[in-house]
């Protein structure tokens, strides 16, 4: 069994550890856990933590530099400069890393500079984009915007258009409802929700309504199941409750539109990023628990063929369509 994780913040952990003088971080810390979790490919995002929101460009540049310095000396990281790089299984001792963006705040609000900025990001190997993270910026309104939902802006539409042109994966996770539907109608390529669950089972704005789940399927996109306890069930965050979300979404839109976007944050708890890290999902605390998850999904009725599709093949099909 092979797993593609559609969303990881491990780049943030590498940057923090690197800034403290650690080295060989991916190989020594993340690689063993990824291998134990059967993970072969990961979408890793560059993200500006809340504590750095006042200087997003400076922070994203720092994170990129620190991450690249660590990966440059890695024996086990295979950076995918294009999505097609991830179509071919790496040697057994390698893990594919697809580079993505979680929020475009660092790009500023210049309409004239945006196409050039996005082109430079494409050139360095960015292949994934979400417009915002928990709030509004110059591109879209995200979950956390409250009653100030404004949807995609002109800059946001331009960014989506360029991402479609480049063949990037365009991500609806973190968009509020209005922005989600703007993206659905504007993007001419499939969209993903890399790390979101079913709102019917857990009423949280980060989760997707039935209509949104169906809309992603209509565009031939995929939904990555999120392991974060608050998006599973704040009162009962367990592995089995996670499987409830998998069953619900599979029954609604089919297993062919389901994937994993675990969003594990266990390695961020020691960093002062400005975000509360309390809580965890019992039985699904970190990436090493994926084999236990697959076993429980099988017990709950998923066939081996369906698990292979959810774990790997659906994401590869989407990448191939680019």
N, C-alpha and C positions, 0 to 999 in steps of 0.2 A: 504493500500500500504506500502511495506517495501523497504528500499533502502540499498544497499551495495555501499559504496564509496571505489573505488579501490586504491585511493591514497590520503593520508593526511600527512601534515607536523606538525600536532598538537603536536607531541613529542618535536619538536624544541621550540615551544611556551612554553610548560611546563617547559623545561630546563631553558629557559631565566627567566621566572617568578620565578621559584624556586630559582635560583641563586640570585635573588633580595630579597629573604626572604618571598615570598608569599607561601601559602599553600592551600591544597584542590583545586588545580587549575582545574583538570579535572571536578570534580563535580560542582564547582561553576561557571566556565566559559564555558567549552566546552559542557558539558552534556545538559544544557538547549537548546543550539542551535542545537545540533545533534537531539534531540527529536523533536524540531520544524521542522526540515528538514526531518523527518520520517526515519532517518538513524538508522539502527539496527546493522550493521557491518561495520568496517572501517579497511582498511590496513594502518597502521601507520608506517612510515619509520624512521629509524635512519639515519641521514644524517649529513655530516660535512660541515658546512657553509663556504663560501669563506674566511671569516675573520680568520678561523682556519685551513686553508689548509696546513700550515707549520707543524702542529702537529696533524695529523688526528687521530692517535690512542688515544692520551690523550683526545682529544675532544669527540670521540665516547664513551669512557669509562665514561667521566663526564656526558654526556647526558643520557646514560643508567642508571647511578646511580641516577641522579636527577629524571628521569621519574619514575623509579621503586619506589623510595621513595614516590612520590606523589600517584601513583596508589595503593600502598600497603594499603593506608588508604581510598581508594575510596569505596563508597557504590554502585557506578553505573558502574564501569569498570569491564568487564569480559575478562581477558587476555586469548587468545586462545594459549595454549602451543602446539597444533597441529592443522592442518587445519580441522580435523574432529570435533574439538570443536565448529567450526563455523556452522556446519551443523544443529545443534539443536538450535532452537530459545531460546534466553536467557529469563529469566523472564522479564515481561513488563517494569521493572524499570532498566534493565541492557542493556549495549551496548557491543557487541563483539569487541575486539581489536586484530587484527592479526598483529604481529610484522614483519617488513620487513627491508631491507637494500637498501639504495639508494646510490650505489657506494661502491667499496671495497678497496678504497685507503688506509684505515687504516690497512689492512692486510699485507702490505709490499710485497716484491717480492721473498720470500723464497719458492721455489718449494717444499721443503721437509716439511716445517711447514704448508703449506696450508691445506692439508687434515685434520690435527689435529685441526687447527683453525676453519675450517668450521664445523667440528663435534661438537666442543664446542658451536658454535653458534646454531646448531641444538638442542643441549641439553637444552639450555636456552629458546627455543621456537621460534627461527627465522623460518619463513615459506615462505619468499619471498626474491627475490634478483634481483637487477639490477647491472650490472657490473661497470658502471661508471656514472658520472654526468658531463655533459658539459665540455668535454675535454678528453685527453688521460691519462691513467694510465697504470699500469703493466698488466692489464687484457684486455683492449679493448680501442678503440677510440670512443669518444662520439661526439654528436653534440657540436659544438664549437671547434672542432679540425682543422677546416679550410681545407687546402689542405694536411694536414698531416695525413689523414686517413690511418690506418694500420690494422684495423680489430681486431678480437680476437687474443690474443697471446696464447702461450702454457699454461700459467697460466689461461687465460680466459677459454680455453677449459676444463681444469681440474676443474675449479670452476663450470662450467655448468654441467659437468659430475657428480660431487658430489651433486649439487642441484637436478639434475634428480634422483639420487639415494635416496636422502632424501624425494623427493616428494614436493620440494619447488615450488612455482610459480616463473618462470623465466621471467623477464620483459625486453622488448625491448625498452621501452620509454627511451630516452636519448642516445641511440646508434646511431652512424652515419650510413650511408647507407651500407658501407662495413661491419661493425660489425653486422648490422642487418642480412645481408644475411649469414654471417658466422654462426650466432646463429641459423638461420632458418635451415641451412643444418646440423648443429652439434647436436642440441638438439633432443632427441628422444621422448620428451614429448611435449604437447601443450605449446605454448608461448603466453604471453600476451603483450599488450602495454597498461599499466595501465592508462596513462594520455596523450593521443595524439589525434589529430584531422586529418582531411583530407587535404593533401597538395594541392590538386586540388582547393580547396576553399580558402585556405590561404597558400601562398607559404612561408613556414618557415621550416627549417631543422628539427625542433622538431615534425613536422607533418609527416604523412605517405603518401607515394605514393599509387596509386591504386594497383600497383603490390604488395606492402608490405601488404596492407589491405587484398588482396586476399590470400597472403601467410599465414597470421595469421589464416584466416578462413580455409584454407586447412589443417592446423595443429589442427583444432578444438579449436583454441584459441579465445580470446575476446579482443576487443578494448574499453578502457574506455574513454569516451568523456571528454575533458578538458575545464574547465570554464575560463581559463586564457585569458584575452582580446587579448594578442598578438598572440595567437594561433587560435583565432576565426576570427578576422578581425581588424587589427590595426586602420583602418579608420572607422569601423562601428561595434564596439564590443557591441553587444546587445544580449539579451536573444533569440530573434527571429533568429539572425544569428547563434547562437549556435544550434538552432533547424535545421537550414539549414545543418549543419554538420551531425547531427543525421540522417536526411532524406537521405543525399547523401551516407553515409556509409551503412545505412540499405538497400538502393536500390542496392548498389554494392555487398554486401556480406551477406545480410540477417540480420534481427533483432536478430536472435539467436547468433550472434557474436558481439553484441553491449552491452555495459554496461556504467556505469558512473565512472569516475576517476577525480573528480572535481578539485583537486589541489588548493583549496581555500587558499589564502594567506593574507586575511584581518587581521588576528591576528599576522602576522609577521611584519607589517609595523612599529611598535614601537621599533623594535629590530635592533641593528647595526650589521647585519649579513654579510654586505659587498655585498649586492645585491639590485639593484634599485627596489623599490616596487610601483612605480607610475602606475596609470591607474587601471581601473576595467571594468567589463562587466555590462552594464546598465541592470538592472532587474535580474541580477544573481551575486550580489555583495558578497554574503556569503551563507552559507549552509542553512540558514532559508528560502531562496528563492526557494528551491526545489519544494514545492507544486505548486508555480506559474509556474515553468518550466513544471511540469507534465501536468498542465492544458493547457498550450500553445501547448505542444506536442500533446495532445488529439485534440485540435482545428485544428492542422495541419495534422491530419489524422491517428495518431497512435491509435490503439485500446487499450482497457484496458488490454487485454491479452498480447499485445506486450509491453506495459509499465511495466507490472509485470515481463516480461522476461528480459527487459533491466535493470530495477531497481534492480532485485534481483535474479531471477531464473537462468539466464545465468551464473552468477558468482558461484552460488551454484552448478550448473551442473559441472562446471570446477573443483571446489573443490572436489566434489564427485568422479571425475575421477582420483584423486590422490590416 
